[in-house]
């Protein structure tokens, strides 16, 4: 994707309707888990901040990337099962339902980290 986005809405609107639904689900889940967070575009992807970056997410060809940083990955690594993960990211396949409960837990964990 080569477009530049100024808002999360602009970012989401660039995708097919079924991907937009998944992105909106993640967005809603993050806001519910971190109601005081603010959203912005950073590194050309949706980013939520509260005393610094909390999480980012982005749509890719075959997955939704969720980026809670290294601490968020490490704390929940054993809960990822078959999801691919790396030092600061986890990939949720587009063809599967999103693990919204797990995403909310990770966001709440990150809120606690950023508000200490």
N, CA, C and O of each residue as an XYZ file, in Angstrom:
464
protein
N       0.840     -1.178      0.000
C       0.000      0.000      0.000
C       0.888      1.245      0.000
O       1.776      1.388      0.840
N       0.640      2.122     -0.934
C       1.497      3.299     -1.074
C       0.801      4.593     -0.681
O       1.431      5.651     -0.660
N      -0.475      4.526     -0.373
C      -1.200      5.737      0.013
C      -0.751      6.222      1.377
O      -0.338      5.435      2.229
N      -0.839      7.524      1.571
C      -0.586      8.106      2.887
C      -1.929      8.384      3.540
O      -2.859      8.866      2.895
N      -2.018      8.076      4.819
C      -3.277      8.229      5.546
C      -3.087      9.223      6.673
O      -2.034      9.264      7.310
N      -4.113     10.025      6.915
C      -4.077     10.977      8.015
C      -4.920     10.542      9.195
O      -4.686     10.975     10.323
N      -5.907      9.681      8.942
C      -6.785      9.226     10.020
C      -6.960      7.714      9.937
O      -6.710      7.095      8.902
N      -7.391      7.143     11.045
C      -7.671      5.709     11.080
C      -8.826      5.388     10.140
O      -8.810      4.350      9.477
N      -9.816      6.251     10.073
C     -10.925      6.025      9.139
C     -10.425      5.933      7.701
O     -10.841      5.041      6.962
N      -9.541      6.841      7.293
C      -8.987      6.799      5.941
C      -8.238      5.488      5.701
O      -8.340      4.893      4.628
N      -7.493      5.051      6.698
C      -6.761      3.788      6.580
C      -7.732      2.630      6.336
O      -7.552      1.854      5.398
N      -8.741      2.519      7.168
C      -9.684      1.403      7.092
C     -10.467      1.416      5.782
O     -10.718      0.361      5.199
N     -10.852      2.596      5.320
C     -11.663      2.715      4.102
C     -10.959      2.210      2.844
O     -11.616      1.987      1.827
N      -9.669      2.028      2.890
C      -8.912      1.575      1.722
C      -9.071      0.078      1.448
O      -8.658     -0.405      0.394
N      -9.666     -0.656      2.390
C      -9.725     -2.105      2.281
C     -11.106     -2.594      1.852
O     -12.092     -1.861      1.922
N     -11.152     -3.839      1.411
C     -12.410     -4.488      1.047
C     -13.326     -4.537      2.269
O     -12.843     -4.558      3.402
N     -14.638     -4.555      2.050
C     -15.587     -4.522      3.169
C     -15.340     -5.578      4.250
O     -15.465     -5.276      5.436
N     -14.996     -6.793      3.869
C     -14.786     -7.830      4.893
C     -13.558     -7.542      5.754
O     -13.533     -7.904      6.931
N     -12.545     -6.899      5.186
C     -11.364     -6.505      5.964
C     -11.701     -5.296      6.832
O     -11.247     -5.202      7.973
N     -12.493     -4.373      6.295
C     -12.927     -3.216      7.089
C     -13.644     -3.673      8.359
O     -13.449     -3.091      9.426
N     -14.464     -4.701      8.247
C     -15.189     -5.213      9.422
C     -14.198     -5.686     10.475
O     -14.346     -5.363     11.654
N     -13.192     -6.446     10.063
C     -12.198     -6.933     11.024
C     -11.411     -5.784     11.660
O     -11.163     -5.785     12.865
N     -11.027     -4.816     10.846
C     -10.282     -3.678     11.378
C     -11.135     -2.871     12.356
O     -10.634     -2.413     13.382
N     -12.403     -2.698     12.047
C     -13.297     -1.983     12.970
C     -13.500     -2.781     14.260
O     -13.631     -2.193     15.334
N     -13.526     -4.111     14.165
C     -13.649     -4.932     15.368
C     -12.444     -4.736     16.286
O     -12.593     -4.592     17.499
N     -11.264     -4.733     15.699
C     -10.060     -4.510     16.507
C     -10.095     -3.116     17.121
O      -9.809     -2.949     18.307
N     -10.441     -2.132     16.328
C     -10.502     -0.743     16.800
C     -11.457     -0.617     17.979
O     -11.117     -0.005     18.992
N     -12.647     -1.191     17.852
C     -13.644     -1.140     18.927
C     -13.141     -1.855     20.174
O     -13.327     -1.368     21.289
N     -12.512     -2.998     19.990
C     -11.982     -3.768     21.116
C     -10.924     -2.972     21.861
O     -10.904     -2.966     23.092
N     -10.049     -2.305     21.129
C      -9.000     -1.501     21.757
C      -9.625     -0.350     22.545
O      -9.240     -0.103     23.688
N     -10.583      0.353     21.947
C     -11.235      1.462     22.658
C     -11.958      0.985     23.914
O     -11.943      1.679     24.931
N     -12.586     -0.178     23.863
C     -13.282     -0.697     25.039
C     -12.296     -1.077     26.139
O     -12.588     -0.899     27.322
N     -11.136     -1.597     25.762
C     -10.127     -2.003     26.739
C      -9.298     -0.819     27.245
O      -8.715     -0.882     28.327
N      -9.248      0.243     26.470
C      -8.449      1.423     26.819
C      -9.222      2.682     26.448
O      -8.834      3.394     25.522
N     -10.321      2.968     27.165
C     -11.175      4.093     26.770
C     -10.496      5.462     26.812
O     -10.963      6.402     26.169
N      -9.408      5.582     27.556
C      -8.715      6.869     27.629
C      -7.647      7.023     26.545
O      -7.024      8.078     26.427
N      -7.441      5.978     25.763
C      -6.431      6.031     24.705
C      -6.903      6.930     23.574
O      -8.100      7.141     23.381
N      -5.954      7.443     22.846
C      -6.258      8.221     21.646
C      -5.675      7.477     20.446
O      -4.718      6.713     20.567
N      -6.279      7.725     19.292
C      -5.794      7.056     18.099
C      -5.159      8.056     17.150
O      -5.501      9.239     17.129
N      -4.230      7.543     16.371
C      -3.562      8.349     15.365
C      -2.971      7.395     14.336
O      -3.025      6.177     14.502
N      -2.419      7.948     13.292
C      -1.670      7.163     12.326
C      -0.191      7.353     12.640
O       0.297      8.480     12.723
N       0.503      6.255     12.809
C       1.942      6.285     13.024
C       2.539      5.146     12.205
O       2.028      4.027     12.232
N       3.600      5.423     11.491
C       4.203      4.450     10.584
C       3.165      3.954      9.578
O       3.203      2.799      9.153
N       2.242      4.835      9.206
C       1.180      4.555      8.244
C       0.284      3.388      8.655
O      -0.199      2.636      7.810
N       0.067      3.247      9.975
C      -0.892      2.269     10.469
C      -1.600      2.824     11.696
O      -1.063      3.691     12.385
N      -2.808      2.327     11.974
C      -3.532      2.773     13.158
C      -2.727      2.492     14.429
O      -2.201      1.397     14.628
N      -2.651      3.503     15.267
C      -1.878      3.442     16.502
C      -2.714      4.018     17.630
O      -3.381      5.040     17.466
N      -2.672      3.356     18.773
C      -3.353      3.862     19.958
C      -2.306      4.222     20.986
O      -1.355      3.475     21.216
N      -2.494      5.391     21.610
C      -1.518      5.892     22.566
C      -2.174      6.206     23.901
O      -3.341      6.593     23.969
N      -1.408      6.032     24.940
C      -1.771      6.431     26.297
C      -0.459      6.476     27.058
O       0.094      5.429     27.396
N       0.042      7.656     27.331
C       1.377      7.801     27.918
C       2.413      7.099     27.050
O       3.290      6.406     27.566
N       2.318      7.271     25.763
C       3.185      6.598     24.799
C       2.381      5.594     23.984
O       1.181      5.427     24.205
N       3.032      4.938     23.058
C       2.337      3.971     22.213
C       1.829      2.792     23.030
O       2.543      2.255     23.876
N       0.584      2.396     22.766
C       0.020      1.179     23.360
C       0.142      0.035     22.362
O       0.869     -0.932     22.590
N      -0.577      0.161     21.256
C      -0.610     -0.888     20.237
C      -0.806     -0.267     18.863
O      -1.283      0.860     18.727
N      -0.426     -1.030     17.854
C      -0.672     -0.688     16.457
C      -1.366     -1.903     15.843
O      -1.290     -3.006     16.384
N      -2.042     -1.697     14.714
C      -2.540     -2.825     13.944
C      -2.530     -2.451     12.471
O      -2.528     -1.271     12.119
N      -2.524     -3.471     11.609
C      -2.472     -3.220     10.176
C      -2.957     -4.441      9.414
O      -2.747     -5.580      9.833
N      -3.607     -4.183      8.294
C      -4.046     -5.268      7.421
C      -2.951     -5.567      6.405
O      -2.311     -4.667      5.863
N      -2.760     -6.846      6.168
C      -1.815     -7.321      5.168
C      -2.557     -8.278      4.248
O      -3.755     -8.502      4.422
N      -1.865     -8.840      3.282
C      -2.525     -9.676      2.283
C      -3.284    -10.849      2.910
O      -4.423    -11.120      2.528
N      -2.670    -11.541      3.863
C      -3.276    -12.745      4.426
C      -3.519    -12.692      5.924
O      -4.013    -13.658      6.505
N      -3.181    -11.585      6.550
C      -3.348    -11.511      8.004
C      -3.556    -10.063      8.461
O      -3.313     -9.104      7.728
N      -4.015     -9.962      9.703
C      -4.058     -8.682     10.404
C      -2.895     -8.720     11.383
O      -2.819     -9.608     12.232
N      -1.994     -7.758     11.265
C      -0.882     -7.671     12.201
C      -1.296     -6.856     13.412
O      -1.916     -5.801     13.282
N      -0.951     -7.349     14.581
C      -1.229     -6.655     15.843
C       0.109     -6.481     16.533
O       0.846     -7.447     16.728
N       0.423     -5.236     16.906
C       1.752     -4.871     17.370
C       1.685     -4.254     18.774
O       1.574     -3.035     18.906
N       1.752     -5.082     19.818
C       1.720     -4.553     21.182
C       3.105     -4.325     21.772
O       3.233     -4.051     22.965
N       4.135     -4.437     20.950
C       5.495     -4.280     21.435
C       6.003     -5.568     22.064
O       5.225     -6.488     22.316
N       7.293     -5.636     22.317
C       7.897     -6.858     22.849
C       7.283     -7.340     24.166
O       7.097     -8.542     24.352
N       6.971     -6.433     25.067
C       6.421     -6.871     26.362
C       5.044     -7.498     26.205
O       4.722     -8.468     26.891
N       4.230     -6.954     25.309
C       2.907     -7.515     25.065
C       2.971     -8.892     24.429
O       2.138     -9.753     24.711
N       3.948     -9.096     23.583
C       4.134    -10.410     22.963
C       4.646    -11.402     23.999
O       4.115    -12.505     24.125
N       5.661    -11.016     24.727
C       6.270    -11.920     25.709
C       5.257    -12.370     26.768
O       5.219    -13.546     27.130
N       4.451    -11.447     27.257
C       3.506    -11.765     28.330
C       2.409    -12.739     27.888
O       1.843    -13.446     28.721
N       2.104    -12.783     26.587
C       0.995    -13.606     26.101
C       1.439    -14.678     25.110
O       0.594    -15.331     24.496
N       2.730    -14.869     24.942
C       3.276    -15.785     23.945
C       2.628    -17.164     23.993
O       2.284    -17.725     22.953
N       2.463    -17.704     25.176
C       1.920    -19.066     25.268
C       0.437    -19.149     24.901
O      -0.095    -20.246     24.735
N      -0.224    -18.021     24.775
C      -1.636    -17.997     24.396
C      -1.838    -17.856     22.886
O      -2.974    -17.899     22.414
N      -0.765    -17.691     22.127
C      -0.887    -17.456     20.692
C      -1.136    -18.725     19.884
O      -1.552    -18.635     18.728
N      -0.896    -19.895     20.452
C      -1.175    -21.139     19.741
C      -0.506    -21.181     18.380
O       0.718    -21.101     18.281
N      -1.311    -21.306     17.329
C      -0.783    -21.416     15.965
C      -0.536    -20.076     15.288
O      -0.080    -20.044     14.145
N      -0.827    -18.964     15.966
C      -0.565    -17.660     15.357
C       0.935    -17.436     15.241
O       1.689    -17.743     16.166
N       1.361    -16.908     14.119
C       2.760    -16.531     13.952
C       3.019    -15.292     14.782
O       2.191    -14.382     14.835
N       4.180    -15.262     15.434
C       4.537    -14.073     16.205
C       6.033    -13.840     16.098
O       6.805    -14.727     15.735
N       6.406    -12.630     16.423
C       7.810    -12.242     16.444
C       8.020    -11.395     17.689
O       7.146    -11.338     18.554
N       9.137    -10.757     17.787
C       9.490     -9.984     18.984
C       8.416     -8.965     19.389
O       8.181     -8.769     20.581
N       7.761     -8.312     18.414
C       6.803     -7.264     18.762
C       5.476     -7.366     18.050
O       4.686     -6.423     18.076
N       5.209     -8.523     17.396
C       3.997     -8.620     16.579
C       3.405    -10.023     16.629
O       4.097    -11.005     16.899
N       2.113    -10.084     16.361
C       1.426    -11.358     16.181
C       0.541    -11.206     14.946
O       0.004    -10.130     14.682
N       0.398    -12.297     14.194
C      -0.387    -12.275     12.963
C      -1.657    -13.101     13.139
O      -1.604    -14.273     13.512
N      -2.800    -12.472     12.864
C      -4.084    -13.157     12.912
C      -4.553    -13.368     11.471
O      -4.817    -12.391     10.770
N      -4.663    -14.622     11.011
C      -5.078    -14.873      9.633
C      -6.434    -14.231      9.323
O      -7.364    -14.292     10.127
N      -6.524    -13.625      8.157
C      -7.753    -12.953      7.747
C      -8.923    -13.927      7.658
O     -10.068    -13.546      7.899
N      -8.643    -15.166      7.315
C      -9.711    -16.148      7.132
C     -10.323    -16.630      8.449
O     -11.379    -17.262      8.434
N      -9.685    -16.348      9.580
C     -10.156    -16.806     10.890
C     -10.815    -15.672     11.673
O     -10.492    -14.504     11.462
N     -11.733    -16.010     12.572
C     -12.282    -14.977     13.456
C     -11.160    -14.387     14.325
O     -10.238    -15.094     14.732
N     -11.252    -13.121     14.591
C     -10.251    -12.469     15.433
C     -10.427    -12.877     16.896
O     -11.556    -13.015     17.366
N      -9.323    -13.070     17.620
C      -9.405    -13.385     19.056
C      -9.572    -12.091     19.864
O      -8.642    -11.635     20.529
N     -10.760    -11.520     19.793
C     -10.987    -10.192     20.384
C     -10.764    -10.184     21.894
O     -10.279     -9.192     22.439
N     -11.108    -11.267     22.572
C     -10.859    -11.336     24.017
C      -9.379    -11.257     24.334
O      -8.977    -10.551     25.258
N      -8.574    -11.969     23.582
C      -7.126    -11.942     23.777
C      -6.573    -10.557     23.454
O      -5.721    -10.042     24.179
N      -7.047     -9.961     22.384
C      -6.607     -8.609     22.028
C      -6.919     -7.639     23.164
O      -6.080     -6.811     23.520
N      -8.116     -7.735     23.733
C      -8.497     -6.849     24.847
C      -7.583     -7.062     26.053
O      -7.172     -6.096     26.696
N      -7.265     -8.310     26.361
C      -6.365     -8.584     27.486
C      -4.990     -7.979     27.260
O      -4.400     -7.400     28.172
N      -4.486     -8.114     26.050
C      -3.163     -7.548     25.737
C      -3.203     -6.030     25.864
O      -2.275     -5.429     26.407
N      -4.262     -5.409     25.372
C      -4.377     -3.947     25.466
C      -4.428     -3.520     26.928
O      -3.752     -2.565     27.311
N      -5.223     -4.214     27.761
C      -5.286     -3.856     29.188
C      -3.925     -4.018     29.859
O      -3.547     -3.208     30.706
N      -3.193     -5.057     29.484
C      -1.846     -5.258     29.990
C      -0.958     -4.065     29.616
O      -0.218     -3.550     30.454
N      -1.037     -3.640     28.378
C      -0.222     -2.515     27.921
C      -0.627     -1.206     28.616
O       0.222     -0.366     28.913
N      -1.938     -1.042     28.872
C      -2.391      0.143     29.616
C      -1.745      0.173     30.993
O      -1.252      1.213     31.429
N      -1.747     -0.968     31.680
C      -1.109     -1.025     32.994
C       0.370     -0.675     32.923
O       0.889      0.049     33.773
N       1.035     -1.191     31.912
C       2.457     -0.867     31.736
C       2.658      0.621     31.527
O       3.549      1.220     32.130
N       1.845      1.217     30.684
C       2.053      2.628     30.330
C       1.569      3.601     31.390
O       1.898      4.786     31.334
N       0.802      3.129     32.343
C       0.295      4.048     33.379
C       1.012      3.865     34.717
O       0.648      4.504     35.705
N       2.005      3.017     34.758
C       2.777      2.848     36.002
C       3.740      4.002     36.176
O       4.479      4.046     37.160
